[in-house]
Amino acid sequence: MIDLFDALARPLMGLLEAENAHRLAVNALKLAPLPAAAEDDPHLAVRAFGLNFRNPVGMAAGFDKHSEVPDALLRLGFGFVEVGTVTPLPQPGNPRPRLFRLPADEGVINRLGFNSEGADAVLRRLAARAAEGGIVGINVGANKDSPDRIADYVRQIEMFAPVASYFTCNISSPNTPGLRSLQRGQAFDELLSRVMEARSRISREAGTTPVLIKIAPDLTLNELDDVVGAARRHRVDGMVIGNTTVLRPAWLKDRETAHEPGGLSGAPLFALATRMLAETYVRVEGAFPLVGVGGVSSGETALAKLRAGACVVQLYSALVFRGLGLIGAIKRHLLEALARGQHAGLAELVGADAAAMTAEPWPQ
């Protein structure tokens, strides 16, 4: 089924404008008669953030922004799905065109700007599928014109706690002016204080829902020190490393498209995001688990994320260029790596290369 979809649909989608192709993919998943996901090898199981992942390969936020197809994605073989980014009130995002492919580099630039149908619409959908099970996290953000952006995160923690497997607070998108300032100093400390207090308050009714923080790969190491220190002090449940980058590597082949403003994802992000993952891992010192995202496009890159310090990984952009068969290919590669090293489980690989990676030259 997946091979047939890749063979028939991907060439067509490549001819469409990028955002139209994305909409077509979501609509196709709504209609496709997908069978239940095959059972994963138990060696792929991961325990993290208080959750049991059947495998470590997740769909990153950005694909299913409005929680339209989380169960279809789980049936495709993902171990978990992160929907969003969701904002409290509906907003259109930035003007189109705002999504651009870089085929020669297997990269994507987006400046979507948190286009969202709003929290109420997403809550209705998640409540309707609550009995389906599976790990479905919610990536929450702030409205562009909000007078109190931290309150937007708090509000959604309170709204979604009964239906979310976990939260990711997205404070690192480059496409909402001023949002990244929430990663710094007093603003970051206030955000964590208010969000974690809200989680504690609502847990009396809805149980404890893990809270993760998604950071940019563009932080300086001094800024990363501050972020990790605050995250440990406030006892967040995990971090997602990392969001898209505003940097443009000099070696990009598609120089014309590379000049488009927005966040760069896909293969060109891999080296930077993985280095930041390793830097974060050595600073966290086991206080909480990490999610590795940014440039996962093969079994080898997924394994590198684990060895840099991630316990689970996410992908999205690579599906544009490599298709849905990538999900199974990554899982097979991870099982082969476990067999070669005679490891009992993936936990034995997590962070194995992190310290060595932090001693390497900074990626260009």
C-alpha positions, 0 to 999 in steps of 0.5 A: 500500500505504502509503496503503491502510494509513493509510486503513484502520488509522489510524482504528482505532488512534485508538480504541484505548488508545495502548500497545495501538495501538502493539502492534497496529502492530508486529504488523501490520508483522510480518505485512504482505507489504511489497515491497522499498523503492523506490530513493531519489533519489541526491541524498538520500544522506548519508555520516555516522558512517562510514555510507552512508545512502540517505536521511536519514529515520530511525525513532527509538528507541521504536517498535521497542523489541525489534527485532521489525520493523527490516526492515519499517520499512526497506521502508517507506522509512526510510533507517535504523532505531534499535531500543530502548531495550534494557537488559541484563536484561529489565524491565517498565518503569513501570505502565500506563497510561504512554503518552498522546496529545495529539491537539490538539497532535500530541504524545505523553507517555510514561513507559514506563521502558525496558520491554525484553525484554533484550539477549539477546532483541534480540541473537538477532533482530539476528543472525538478520537480519544478512545483510539489510543496511540501517542498523540502530542500537541505542539502549542504556540501563541497568536501573533497579536496576543497581548500575553503570549505566555498566557496562550501557552497556559490556556492550551495546557489547561484546554488540552490536558485531558486529550494530549499524550504530551505537550510541546511548547513551540517558542522557537519558530522564526516566523512569528515576530518576537516569538524566539525571545521567549527562549531567553532570560526572564521571559523564558523563566516566566514561561516555564514557571507559568506553564508548569504551574498550569500543568500541576494545577490541571493534573488534579483533574486530568492526570499529569501530562508531560511538557516539552520545550522546543528550542531553536538550533540557532541558539549560542552555547551560552544561551543554551546553558541558560535554557537547559539550566532553567529547564532543569530548575523548573523540572520540565519533562523534556526538550525537542532539539530543534526547530527550523534554522534561519541560517543558510549553509554556503553549500546549498545548491538551490541558491535562488530559493535559499534566499526566501525568508523563513525557517530551513528544514530537511537535510541541510539542517541535520548537522547543526540540529544534531550538534545542538542535540549533543550539546544539549544532552551533555548539559542535561546530564540525564535530568530528562529525555530529548527528542531529536528532529531536523534532517532525519532522512534515513536509518543512518541519520535517525541512528545518529540522532539517538547516538547524539542523545535523543531517545526518540526522533521526528521527521517530516521534510524528508517524506517530501523527497523520500516517501512514506517507505522511509518510516519502515526503512528507518525502523529496519536500520535501527533493528540491524544496528541493535543486532550488530552491536548485540544491544538489548534495546535502543536505550543503550545507544542514546548519547553514545557519541554525544561527548565526542561530537561536542569536541568536533569543529562546528558544522558549517 
